Amino acid sequence: MFFFVGVFVFALFIGLCFGWLIPLVIGLVKVSRKSGGKGWLIGSGVWAFCALVVVGLSVFSVVSAQRRMATEVFNEANYAGDRATLILPFSGSGSLTLRQVAENKSWQVSFSNTNSVVVPAGVMRIWHLSYEIKNKEGEFSGGMNCSFASNEDLVAKAGDVLTLSGGTPFTAAITAKRADGDKLKIAYSLTDVAGNRITYWGVNSNNKKPKFEAIGPDGSCFWSDHLEYG
């Protein structure tokens, strides 16, 4: 369905951009035969102008979108502007992605073995926080993403120390829907205390059976097992 819609939109765009050639040819033929054709030429010129405007706006939109989506690496030592400190909801190593609203600029800030990070001061919006997870030997074994639920801007003045909302305990929500007869479709989501979406991934997580635990009224696990595929 989407393929046919895409083909139709593409064909419509091509027709808009080059369709003015048809009235141009008709106008030139009529002028050469001295049977009019000025109206066709005028219509072709108007069409070509409109097509040029559309193409220009499209190119401008694409370039603007690329600039908005571009993320620069924040280097505290080379940054000349005001700075603030953010206290993170978790401690470890990873990166924080934020956007300066007024400057319309995105930054990626890396940190290592800490629960705080220095960022550019100003009005900002936090996008997500990523952590690397290592095993006891210090080898990379996976990772965790924290996608922030709040759409509110964070105002940080020079020298401010602000705390990002979030952290443990996590809340898991599991929904199961029956699909294709005897099969169940299970959706799993994990959020922290601030409603931020948490996702995990592992290096060797493919083909692992989903695990579940039954928790009693006292909060202890009295039964755990793995779901079987099929």
Secondary structure, DSSP 8 states (H G I E B T S, - for coil): -HHHHHHHHHHHHHHHHHTTHHHHHHHHHHHHTTS--HHHHHHHHHHHHHHHHHHHHHHHHHHHHHHHH-EEE--TTT--S-EEEEEEEEEEEEEEEEEETTTTEEEEEEEEEEEEEEEE-EEEEEEEEEEEEE-TTS-EEEEEEEE------EEE-TT-EEE----SS-EEEEEEEEETTTEEEEEEEEE-TT--EEEEEETT-TT---EEEEE-TTS-EEEEEE----
